[in-house]
């Protein structure tokens, strides 16, 4: 029987094309890529006074892929660390409340 609580790999966003240009993305910019049906294209104007014409075109294509073993291990380690920190914060809150109520400081 499979352990339902065992962590599993998830889908993560992978950037397969990126470019900040003075023009919108064209087919010539991306025709060398092997695009897939579920790839997501983003192209939009970003206002920025530090660039010519006070902005630039942000062009990006992303794809959802299964996380790598390294990403998986990093995510699981972060979850475990967050659980430890959350437990410690709850413990600290409990001790503060316990002291407050035992010493009659509640108004």
Buried (B, 14 or more C-beta within 10 A) or exposed (E): EEEEEEEEEEEBEBEBBEBEEEEEBEEEBBEEEEEEEEBEEEBEEEEEEEEEEEBBBBBBBBBEEEBEEEBBEEBEEEEEEEEEEEEEEEEEEEEEEEEEEEEEEEE
